[in-house]
Amino acid sequence: MNSQENAAEPDLVVRDAPEHGRYEAWLGADLAGFVDYAVDGTVVSLLHAEVVERFGGRGVGGRMVRQTLDDVRGRGLRVRPVCGFVASWIARHPDYAGVVAAPEQE
C-alpha cells in the first residue's frame, strides 16, 4: 500500500450502481469518485475511473479501485482494465493480477 492509500478516508464506501453502469465511491453523502464499467458475460471492462476534484490526493482513487476489484473477484468475474489508472494500479499490486481476464476471455 502506498502512502496515499494509507491516508485514505476511513469512511469511504464503494458500491456497485448497476443502474448507472459504475461503481461509486461515497464519503458520507458526497460522491467522491466512480469507475464506469461494461459487462460482457463474465468479464467486466473497467472503462474510466474518476475522482471528484475536491477529493483528489486523499487516496480515494486507489481505495476505490481496490474495493471495485474485490467486489468483481468476489462475484467470480474477471476484469478488462481499459482505464489507464486501473491498469497501472493493478500493475503495482500483483496480488490482483488474477482478477484480470485472460486474453481468450476477452
N, CA, C and O atoms as CSV, one atom per row, in Angstrom:
chain,resi,resn,atom,element,x,y,z
A,1,MET,N,N,0.842,-1.176,0.000
A,1,MET,CA,C,0.000,0.000,0.000
A,1,MET,C,C,0.889,1.242,0.000
A,1,MET,O,O,1.848,1.320,0.768
A,2,ASN,N,N,0.575,2.202,-0.851
A,2,ASN,CA,C,1.391,3.408,-0.850
A,2,ASN,C,C,0.864,4.391,0.184
A,2,ASN,O,O,-0.192,4.168,0.776
A,3,SER,N,N,1.598,5.480,0.404
A,3,SER,CA,C,1.228,6.419,1.461
A,3,SER,C,C,-0.123,7.067,1.217
A,3,SER,O,O,-0.849,7.354,2.169
A,4,GLN,N,N,-0.476,7.305,-0.051
A,4,GLN,CA,C,-1.789,7.889,-0.313
A,4,GLN,C,C,-2.899,6.929,0.076
A,4,GLN,O,O,-3.928,7.354,0.600
A,5,GLU,N,N,-2.708,5.646,-0.171
A,5,GLU,CA,C,-3.735,4.693,0.216
A,5,GLU,C,C,-3.824,4.573,1.721
A,5,GLU,O,O,-4.917,4.387,2.254
A,6,ASN,N,N,-2.698,4.673,2.427
A,6,ASN,CA,C,-2.723,4.646,3.885
A,6,ASN,C,C,-3.495,5.824,4.439
A,6,ASN,O,O,-4.113,5.722,5.499
A,7,ALA,N,N,-3.465,6.951,3.724
A,7,ALA,CA,C,-4.141,8.161,4.181
A,7,ALA,C,C,-5.586,8.220,3.706
A,7,ALA,O,O,-6.259,9.232,3.900
A,8,ALA,N,N,-6.069,7.145,3.085
A,8,ALA,CA,C,-7.410,7.144,2.527
A,8,ALA,C,C,-8.447,7.431,3.599
A,8,ALA,O,O,-8.261,7.137,4.780
A,9,GLU,N,N,-9.528,8.005,3.150
A,9,GLU,CA,C,-10.626,8.336,4.054
A,9,GLU,C,C,-11.165,7.061,4.694
A,9,GLU,O,O,-11.501,6.114,3.983
A,10,PRO,N,N,-11.254,7.018,6.021
A,10,PRO,CA,C,-11.697,5.790,6.680
A,10,PRO,C,C,-13.154,5.442,6.416
A,10,PRO,O,O,-13.535,4.277,6.526
A,11,ASP,N,N,-13.980,6.431,6.070
A,11,ASP,CA,C,-15.396,6.146,5.878
A,11,ASP,C,C,-15.789,6.083,4.407
A,11,ASP,O,O,-16.961,6.253,4.072
A,12,LEU,N,N,-14.818,5.839,3.526
A,12,LEU,CA,C,-15.107,5.702,2.104
A,12,LEU,C,C,-15.886,4.408,1.885
A,12,LEU,O,O,-15.470,3.341,2.337
A,13,VAL,N,N,-17.011,4.508,1.193
A,13,VAL,CA,C,-17.843,3.350,0.873
A,13,VAL,C,C,-17.930,3.257,-0.639
A,13,VAL,O,O,-18.327,4.213,-1.306
A,14,VAL,N,N,-17.554,2.094,-1.182
A,14,VAL,CA,C,-17.632,1.859,-2.627
A,14,VAL,C,C,-18.719,0.823,-2.852
A,14,VAL,O,O,-18.717,-0.243,-2.236
A,15,ARG,N,N,-19.650,1.149,-3.744
A,15,ARG,CA,C,-20.733,0.209,-4.025
A,15,ARG,C,C,-21.065,0.213,-5.511
A,15,ARG,O,O,-20.897,1.211,-6.213
A,16,ASP,N,N,-21.537,-0.929,-5.954
A,16,ASP,CA,C,-21.949,-1.091,-7.341
A,16,ASP,C,C,-23.248,-0.323,-7.551
A,16,ASP,O,O,-24.178,-0.422,-6.750
A,17,ALA,N,N,-23.300,0.438,-8.630
A,17,ALA,CA,C,-24.513,1.155,-9.020
A,17,ALA,C,C,-24.846,0.718,-10.449
A,17,ALA,O,O,-24.642,1.481,-11.394
A,18,PRO,N,N,-25.359,-0.511,-10.610
A,18,PRO,CA,C,-25.579,-1.044,-11.961
A,18,PRO,C,C,-26.527,-0.200,-12.802
A,18,PRO,O,O,-26.431,-0.198,-14.029
A,19,GLU,N,N,-27.434,0.511,-12.158
A,19,GLU,CA,C,-28.355,1.376,-12.908
A,19,GLU,C,C,-27.613,2.521,-13.603
A,19,GLU,O,O,-28.134,3.126,-14.541
A,20,HIS,N,N,-26.392,2.816,-13.135
A,20,HIS,CA,C,-25.553,3.851,-13.750
A,20,HIS,C,C,-24.355,3.250,-14.481
A,20,HIS,O,O,-23.584,3.979,-15.103
A,21,GLY,N,N,-24.192,1.929,-14.414
A,21,GLY,CA,C,-23.066,1.259,-15.059
A,21,GLY,C,C,-21.733,1.658,-14.462
A,21,GLY,O,O,-20.750,1.869,-15.173
A,22,ARG,N,N,-21.717,1.759,-13.131
A,22,ARG,CA,C,-20.474,2.166,-12.480
A,22,ARG,C,C,-20.459,1.767,-11.012
A,22,ARG,O,O,-21.492,1.519,-10.391
A,23,TYR,N,N,-19.240,1.718,-10.489
A,23,TYR,CA,C,-19.038,1.635,-9.051
A,23,TYR,C,C,-18.885,3.059,-8.562
A,23,TYR,O,O,-18.218,3.870,-9.204
A,24,GLU,N,N,-19.492,3.369,-7.438
A,24,GLU,CA,C,-19.429,4.720,-6.884
A,24,GLU,C,C,-18.750,4.703,-5.526
A,24,GLU,O,O,-18.983,3.817,-4.703
A,25,ALA,N,N,-17.905,5.704,-5.311
A,25,ALA,CA,C,-17.216,5.870,-4.027
A,25,ALA,C,C,-17.868,7.049,-3.312
A,25,ALA,O,O,-17.946,8.149,-3.859
A,26,TRP,N,N,-18.327,6.816,-2.107
A,26,TRP,CA,C,-19.035,7.823,-1.329
A,26,TRP,C,C,-18.292,8.134,-0.039
A,26,TRP,O,O,-17.812,7.233,0.648
A,27,LEU,N,N,-18.205,9.394,0.275
A,27,LEU,CA,C,-17.735,9.871,1.580
A,27,LEU,C,C,-18.938,10.535,2.224
A,27,LEU,O,O,-19.276,11.677,1.911
A,28,GLY,N,N,-19.573,9.817,3.115
A,28,GLY,CA,C,-20.821,10.326,3.685
A,28,GLY,C,C,-21.847,10.473,2.568
A,28,GLY,O,O,-22.109,9.518,1.836
A,29,ALA,N,N,-22.428,11.658,2.432
A,29,ALA,CA,C,-23.435,11.925,1.412
A,29,ALA,C,C,-22.833,12.450,0.112
A,29,ALA,O,O,-23.568,12.793,-0.814
A,30,ASP,N,N,-21.499,12.517,0.033
A,30,ASP,CA,C,-20.829,13.088,-1.137
A,30,ASP,C,C,-20.255,12.011,-2.048
A,30,ASP,O,O,-19.530,11.124,-1.599
A,31,LEU,N,N,-20.591,12.102,-3.339
A,31,LEU,CA,C,-19.972,11.234,-4.327
A,31,LEU,C,C,-18.532,11.701,-4.511
A,31,LEU,O,O,-18.286,12.832,-4.931
A,32,ALA,N,N,-17.577,10.816,-4.190
A,32,ALA,CA,C,-16.159,11.176,-4.249
A,32,ALA,C,C,-15.486,10.679,-5.517
A,32,ALA,O,O,-14.427,11.184,-5.887
A,33,GLY,N,N,-16.075,9.704,-6.185
A,33,GLY,CA,C,-15.486,9.174,-7.407
A,33,GLY,C,C,-16.310,8.029,-7.946
A,33,GLY,O,O,-17.293,7.604,-7.339
A,34,PHE,N,N,-15.885,7.531,-9.119
A,34,PHE,CA,C,-16.608,6.424,-9.735
A,34,PHE,C,C,-15.703,5.703,-10.719
A,34,PHE,O,O,-14.708,6.251,-11.193
A,35,VAL,N,N,-16.075,4.452,-11.017
A,35,VAL,CA,C,-15.434,3.640,-12.046
A,35,VAL,C,C,-16.537,3.168,-12.977
A,35,VAL,O,O,-17.379,2.358,-12.586
A,36,ASP,N,N,-16.539,3.673,-14.216
A,36,ASP,CA,C,-17.512,3.232,-15.218
A,36,ASP,C,C,-17.142,1.838,-15.701
A,36,ASP,O,O,-15.962,1.509,-15.821
A,37,TYR,N,N,-18.159,1.015,-15.979
A,37,TYR,CA,C,-17.884,-0.331,-16.466
A,37,TYR,C,C,-18.931,-0.796,-17.457
A,37,TYR,O,O,-20.018,-0.228,-17.566
A,38,ALA,N,N,-18.565,-1.865,-18.189
A,38,ALA,CA,C,-19.491,-2.567,-19.076
A,38,ALA,C,C,-19.262,-4.055,-18.834
A,38,ALA,O,O,-18.126,-4.493,-18.650
A,39,VAL,N,N,-20.343,-4.830,-18.835
A,39,VAL,CA,C,-20.253,-6.265,-18.577
A,39,VAL,C,C,-20.528,-7.030,-19.865
A,39,VAL,O,O,-21.487,-6.756,-20.587
A,40,ASP,N,N,-19.650,-8.002,-20.129
A,40,ASP,CA,C,-19.827,-8.904,-21.272
A,40,ASP,C,C,-19.594,-10.314,-20.758
A,40,ASP,O,O,-18.454,-10.766,-20.654
A,41,GLY,N,N,-20.671,-11.000,-20.441
A,41,GLY,CA,C,-20.558,-12.345,-19.883
A,41,GLY,C,C,-19.935,-12.304,-18.502
A,41,GLY,O,O,-20.500,-11.736,-17.568
A,42,THR,N,N,-18.759,-12.916,-18.380
A,42,THR,CA,C,-18.082,-12.957,-17.083
A,42,THR,C,C,-16.934,-11.954,-16.990
A,42,THR,O,O,-16.129,-12.012,-16.061
A,43,VAL,N,N,-16.861,-11.033,-17.956
A,43,VAL,CA,C,-15.792,-10.036,-17.971
A,43,VAL,C,C,-16.387,-8.643,-17.783
A,43,VAL,O,O,-17.316,-8.239,-18.483
A,44,VAL,N,N,-15.821,-7.926,-16.815
A,44,VAL,CA,C,-16.236,-6.550,-16.537
A,44,VAL,C,C,-15.130,-5.633,-17.058
A,44,VAL,O,O,-14.015,-5.638,-16.536
A,45,SER,N,N,-15.443,-4.853,-18.082
A,45,SER,CA,C,-14.476,-3.879,-18.602
A,45,SER,C,C,-14.553,-2.627,-17.745
A,45,SER,O,O,-15.604,-1.993,-17.650
A,46,LEU,N,N,-13.438,-2.274,-17.125
A,46,LEU,CA,C,-13.368,-1.058,-16.315
A,46,LEU,C,C,-12.888,0.050,-17.238
A,46,LEU,O,O,-11.709,0.125,-17.584
A,47,LEU,N,N,-13.828,0.915,-17.633
A,47,LEU,CA,C,-13.625,1.856,-18.729
A,47,LEU,C,C,-12.982,3.175,-18.335
A,47,LEU,O,O,-12.156,3.714,-19.071
A,48,HIS,N,N,-13.358,3.690,-17.182
A,48,HIS,CA,C,-12.897,5.029,-16.799
A,48,HIS,C,C,-13.060,5.192,-15.295
A,48,HIS,O,O,-14.120,4.907,-14.737
A,49,ALA,N,N,-12.008,5.649,-14.654
A,49,ALA,CA,C,-12.076,5.948,-13.214
A,49,ALA,C,C,-11.857,7.439,-13.040
A,49,ALA,O,O,-11.022,8.048,-13.710
A,50,GLU,N,N,-12.617,8.005,-12.135
A,50,GLU,CA,C,-12.506,9.449,-11.897
A,50,GLU,C,C,-12.779,9.753,-10.428
A,50,GLU,O,O,-13.705,9.215,-9.822
A,51,VAL,N,N,-11.949,10.628,-9.877
A,51,VAL,CA,C,-12.147,11.120,-8.518
A,51,VAL,C,C,-12.583,12.570,-8.634
A,51,VAL,O,O,-11.988,13.346,-9.382
A,52,VAL,N,N,-13.618,12.932,-7.897
A,52,VAL,CA,C,-14.088,14.317,-7.872
A,52,VAL,C,C,-12.937,15.196,-7.380
A,52,VAL,O,O,-12.278,14.876,-6.391
A,53,GLU,N,N,-12.707,16.295,-8.076
A,53,GLU,CA,C,-11.530,17.130,-7.844
A,53,GLU,C,C,-11.283,17.469,-6.375
A,53,GLU,O,O,-10.142,17.400,-5.918
A,54,ARG,N,N,-12.299,17.825,-5.646
A,54,ARG,CA,C,-12.077,18.238,-4.253
A,54,ARG,C,C,-11.651,17.088,-3.337
A,54,ARG,O,O,-11.235,17.321,-2.202
A,55,PHE,N,N,-11.755,15.846,-3.827
A,55,PHE,CA,C,-11.316,14.692,-3.055
A,55,PHE,C,C,-9.976,14.145,-3.539
A,55,PHE,O,O,-9.494,13.138,-3.019
A,56,GLY,N,N,-9.377,14.794,-4.519
A,56,GLY,CA,C,-8.102,14.349,-5.069
A,56,GLY,C,C,-6.982,14.395,-4.042
A,56,GLY,O,O,-7.009,15.203,-3.114
A,57,GLY,N,N,-5.993,13.517,-4.217
A,57,GLY,CA,C,-4.832,13.491,-3.339
A,57,GLY,C,C,-5.078,12.901,-1.967
A,57,GLY,O,O,-4.246,13.041,-1.070
A,58,ARG,N,N,-6.208,12.246,-1.796
A,58,ARG,CA,C,-6.556,11.680,-0.487
A,58,ARG,C,C,-6.652,10.158,-0.508
A,58,ARG,O,O,-7.172,9.548,0.427
A,59,GLY,N,N,-6.145,9.547,-1.586
A,59,GLY,CA,C,-6.161,8.094,-1.683
A,59,GLY,C,C,-7.473,7.494,-2.113
A,59,GLY,O,O,-7.635,6.274,-2.081
A,60,VAL,N,N,-8.416,8.324,-2.516
A,60,VAL,CA,C,-9.739,7.836,-2.907
A,60,VAL,C,C,-9.646,6.925,-4.129
A,60,VAL,O,O,-10.281,5.871,-4.153
A,61,GLY,N,N,-8.872,7.306,-5.139
A,61,GLY,CA,C,-8.784,6.525,-6.371
A,61,GLY,C,C,-8.283,5.113,-6.142
A,61,GLY,O,O,-8.884,4.157,-6.632
A,62,GLY,N,N,-7.200,4.967,-5.412
A,62,GLY,CA,C,-6.647,3.643,-5.149
A,62,GLY,C,C,-7.580,2.773,-4.343
A,62,GLY,O,O,-7.754,1.590,-4.635
A,63,ARG,N,N,-8.174,3.358,-3.338
A,63,ARG,CA,C,-9.096,2.578,-2.496
A,63,ARG,C,C,-10.350,2.193,-3.273
A,63,ARG,O,O,-10.887,1.099,-3.095
A,64,MET,N,N,-10.815,3.097,-4.138
A,64,MET,CA,C,-11.978,2.823,-4.967
A,64,MET,C,C,-11.691,1.653,-5.913
A,64,MET,O,O,-12.525,0.762,-6.072
A,65,VAL,N,N,-10.518,1.658,-6.536
A,65,VAL,CA,C,-10.151,0.564,-7.443
A,65,VAL,C,C,-10.031,-0.738,-6.669
A,65,VAL,O,O,-10.542,-1.767,-7.111
A,66,ARG,N,N,-9.367,-0.711,-5.530
A,66,ARG,CA,C,-9.208,-1.935,-4.719
A,66,ARG,C,C,-10.577,-2.530,-4.371
A,66,ARG,O,O,-10.785,-3.732,-4.539
A,67,GLN,N,N,-11.493,-1.719,-3.898
A,67,GLN,CA,C,-12.803,-2.236,-3.496
A,67,GLN,C,C,-13.618,-2.701,-4.701
A,67,GLN,O,O,-14.385,-3.659,-4.600
A,68,THR,N,N,-13.456,-2.028,-5.837
A,68,THR,CA,C,-14.120,-2.470,-7.064
A,68,THR,C,C,-13.616,-3.848,-7.468
A,68,THR,O,O,-14.410,-4.743,-7.756
A,69,LEU,N,N,-12.297,-4.019,-7.488
A,69,LEU,CA,C,-11.710,-5.310,-7.853
A,69,LEU,C,C,-12.095,-6.400,-6.861
A,69,LEU,O,O,-12.343,-7.538,-7.260
A,70,ASP,N,N,-12.148,-6.070,-5.585
A,70,ASP,CA,C,-12.562,-7.048,-4.577
A,70,ASP,C,C,-13.988,-7.520,-4.833
A,70,ASP,O,O,-14.287,-8.707,-4.700
A,71,ASP,N,N,-14.865,-6.595,-5.198
A,71,ASP,CA,C,-16.247,-6.965,-5.462
A,71,ASP,C,C,-16.351,-7.839,-6.708
A,71,ASP,O,O,-17.047,-8.855,-6.701
A,72,VAL,N,N,-15.661,-7.447,-7.775
A,72,VAL,CA,C,-15.692,-8.230,-9.014
A,72,VAL,C,C,-15.158,-9.640,-8.748
A,72,VAL,O,O,-15.765,-10.628,-9.162
A,73,ARG,N,N,-14.033,-9.725,-8.062
A,73,ARG,CA,C,-13.437,-11.029,-7.748
A,73,ARG,C,C,-14.396,-11.853,-6.889
A,73,ARG,O,O,-14.545,-13.055,-7.112
A,74,GLY,N,N,-15.045,-11.224,-5.912
A,74,GLY,CA,C,-15.987,-11.919,-5.042
A,74,GLY,C,C,-17.191,-12.480,-5.781
A,74,GLY,O,O,-17.819,-13.433,-5.320
A,75,ARG,N,N,-17.508,-11.901,-6.906
A,75,ARG,CA,C,-18.624,-12.386,-7.735
A,75,ARG,C,C,-18.174,-13.461,-8.721
A,75,ARG,O,O,-18.982,-13.984,-9.489
A,76,GLY,N,N,-16.873,-13.791,-8.696
A,76,GLY,CA,C,-16.359,-14.812,-9.599
A,76,GLY,C,C,-16.164,-14.328,-11.024
A,76,GLY,O,O,-16.086,-15.135,-11.949
A,77,LEU,N,N,-16.085,-13.012,-11.209
A,77,LEU,CA,C,-15.907,-12.426,-12.531
A,77,LEU,C,C,-14.451,-12.004,-12.723
A,77,LEU,O,O,-13.650,-12.077,-11.791
A,78,ARG,N,N,-14.120,-11.569,-13.921
A,78,ARG,CA,C,-12.783,-11.061,-14.241
A,78,ARG,C,C,-12.927,-9.654,-14.813
A,78,ARG,O,O,-14.011,-9.246,-15.228
A,79,VAL,N,N,-11.820,-8.926,-14.826
A,79,VAL,CA,C,-11.854,-7.558,-15.355
A,79,VAL,C,C,-10.982,-7.419,-16.591
A,79,VAL,O,O,-10.017,-8.158,-16.784
A,80,ARG,N,N,-11.343,-6.470,-17.406
A,80,ARG,CA,C,-10.521,-5.986,-18.502
A,80,ARG,C,C,-10.241,-4.520,-18.154
A,80,ARG,O,O,-11.131,-3.678,-18.273
A,81,PRO,N,N,-9.017,-4.210,-17.728
A,81,PRO,CA,C,-8.707,-2.836,-17.309
A,81,PRO,C,C,-8.441,-1.910,-18.499
A,81,PRO,O,O,-7.290,-1.715,-18.890
A,82,VAL,N,N,-9.494,-1.346,-19.066
A,82,VAL,CA,C,-9.379,-0.415,-20.188
A,82,VAL,C,C,-8.813,0.921,-19.703
A,82,VAL,O,O,-8.002,1.541,-20.391
A,83,CYS,N,N,-9.232,1.353,-18.543
A,83,CYS,CA,C,-8.790,2.622,-17.946
A,83,CYS,C,C,-7.307,2.526,-17.565
A,83,CYS,O,O,-6.891,1.577,-16.900
A,84,GLY,N,N,-6.528,3.501,-17.985
A,84,GLY,CA,C,-5.107,3.531,-17.679
A,84,GLY,C,C,-4.812,3.552,-16.188
A,84,GLY,O,O,-3.870,2.898,-15.742
A,85,PHE,N,N,-5.592,4.286,-15.411
A,85,PHE,CA,C,-5.380,4.345,-13.968
A,85,PHE,C,C,-5.582,2.969,-13.344
A,85,PHE,O,O,-4.781,2.536,-12.515
A,86,VAL,N,N,-6.642,2.289,-13.738
A,86,VAL,CA,C,-6.926,0.954,-13.201
A,86,VAL,C,C,-5.813,-0.016,-13.606
A,86,VAL,O,O,-5.335,-0.788,-12.775
A,87,ALA,N,N,-5.400,0.018,-14.863
A,87,ALA,CA,C,-4.337,-0.875,-15.339
A,87,ALA,C,C,-3.039,-0.643,-14.579
A,87,ALA,O,O,-2.367,-1.599,-14.193
A,88,SER,N,N,-2.682,0.620,-14.360
A,88,SER,CA,C,-1.433,0.899,-13.641
A,88,SER,C,C,-1.551,0.515,-12.172
A,88,SER,O,O,-0.567,0.086,-11.569
A,89,TRP,N,N,-2.736,0.661,-11.587
A,89,TRP,CA,C,-2.935,0.252,-10.191
A,89,TRP,C,C,-2.734,-1.257,-10.061
A,89,TRP,O,O,-2.064,-1.721,-9.139
A,90,ILE,N,N,-3.315,-2.017,-10.985
A,90,ILE,CA,C,-3.167,-3.478,-10.951
A,90,ILE,C,C,-1.693,-3.854,-11.134
A,90,ILE,O,O,-1.200,-4.762,-10.464
A,91,ALA,N,N,-0.996,-3.171,-12.026
A,91,ALA,CA,C,0.424,-3.470,-12.255
A,91,ALA,C,C,1.247,-3.252,-10.990
A,91,ALA,O,O,2.239,-3.949,-10.774
A,92,ARG,N,N,0.853,-2.300,-10.155
A,92,ARG,CA,C,1.569,-2.025,-8.907
A,92,ARG,C,C,1.132,-2.935,-7.763
A,92,ARG,O,O,1.755,-2.934,-6.701
A,93,HIS,N,N,0.083,-3.701,-7.964
A,93,HIS,CA,C,-0.464,-4.588,-6.936
A,93,HIS,C,C,-0.632,-5.983,-7.544
A,93,HIS,O,O,-1.746,-6.379,-7.888
A,94,PRO,N,N,0.472,-6.730,-7.677
A,94,PRO,CA,C,0.419,-8.018,-8.376
A,94,PRO,C,C,-0.525,-9.045,-7.750
A,94,PRO,O,O,-0.898,-10.015,-8.410
A,95,ASP,N,N,-0.914,-8.850,-6.497
A,95,ASP,CA,C,-1.866,-9.776,-5.885
A,95,ASP,C,C,-3.251,-9.672,-6.539
A,95,ASP,O,O,-4.123,-10.498,-6.271
A,96,TYR,N,N,-3.455,-8.666,-7.388
A,96,TYR,CA,C,-4.716,-8.515,-8.110
A,96,TYR,C,C,-4.613,-8.971,-9.558
A,96,TYR,O,O,-5.595,-8.872,-10.294
A,97,ALA,N,N,-3.460,-9.465,-9.990
A,97,ALA,CA,C,-3.279,-9.905,-11.382
A,97,ALA,C,C,-4.257,-11.023,-11.740
A,97,ALA,O,O,-4.685,-11.122,-12.890
A,98,GLY,N,N,-4.609,-11.850,-10.786
A,98,GLY,CA,C,-5.511,-12.972,-11.044
A,98,GLY,C,C,-6.934,-12.575,-11.384
A,98,GLY,O,O,-7.698,-13.403,-11.878
A,99,VAL,N,N,-7.304,-11.350,-11.136
A,99,VAL,CA,C,-8.664,-10.910,-11.459
A,99,VAL,C,C,-8.761,-10.393,-12.903
A,99,VAL,O,O,-9.855,-10.134,-13.404
A,100,VAL,N,N,-7.607,-10.246,-13.561
A,100,VAL,CA,C,-7.580,-9.761,-14.946
A,100,VAL,C,C,-7.944,-10.905,-15.879
A,100,VAL,O,O,-7.415,-12.010,-15.758
A,101,ALA,N,N,-8.853,-10.631,-16.810
A,101,ALA,CA,C,-9.303,-11.646,-17.764
A,101,ALA,C,C,-8.142,-12.091,-18.648
A,101,ALA,O,O,-7.338,-11.277,-19.102
A,102,ALA,N,N,-8.070,-13.404,-18.882
A,102,ALA,CA,C,-7.087,-13.938,-19.827
A,102,ALA,C,C,-7.497,-13.486,-21.226
A,102,ALA,O,O,-8.681,-13.261,-21.474
A,103,PRO,N,N,-6.540,-13.351,-22.143
A,103,PRO,CA,C,-6.865,-12.878,-23.497
A,103,PRO,C,C,-7.984,-13.664,-24.172
A,103,PRO,O,O,-8.782,-13.085,-24.910
A,104,GLU,N,N,-8.056,-14.959,-23.934
A,104,GLU,CA,C,-9.118,-15.746,-24.562
A,104,GLU,C,C,-10.489,-15.437,-23.983
A,104,GLU,O,O,-11.504,-15.760,-24.601
A,105,GLN,N,N,-10.541,-14.808,-22.792
A,105,GLN,CA,C,-11.826,-14.409,-22.202
A,105,GLN,C,C,-12.298,-13.089,-22.786
A,105,GLN,O,O,-13.478,-12.755,-22.684
A,106,GLU,N,N,-11.404,-12.344,-23.390
A,106,GLU,CA,C,-11.748,-11.033,-23.916
A,106,GLU,C,C,-12.459,-11.233,-25.227
A,106,GLU,O,O,-12.853,-10.260,-25.870
